[in-house]
Amino acid sequence: MNAGQQHLLDTYRAAQRGEAAPPAPGTHTARTTREIQQWYRFRAIVTAPADRLPARIRRAVRSAVRSAAAALLRGGSARAVPGGRRG
C-alpha cells in the first residue's frame, strides 16, 4: 500500500467516525525540513567544540593509529588478513 492509498483509507475511516480528515501526504514536508535544519544549526551552536564531528573524527583516527602502532610494536599485524599467514 502506498502513501496515497493509505491516506484515502485514513480519510474514509475518519469520515465514518466523524473525525477530521488527516493531512495529505507531503503537506508538512517543507516545514519539517526547515525544522530539521533549524535543529542542526542549534546543535552546531550549543555543542562543545570537542564534541563536534571533526573533533570526533580526529580522535577516532588518532585512536586507530595508536592501536595499529601498538600492534606493530607487539609484533602482530594491525589487522588479520583473511586466509593470510602470520609471520
Buried (B, 14 or more C-beta within 10 A) or exposed (E): EEEEEEBEEBBEEEEEEEEEEEEEEEEEEEEEEEEEEEEEEEEEEEEEEEEEEEEEEEEEEEEEEEEEEEEEEEEEEEEEEEEEEEE
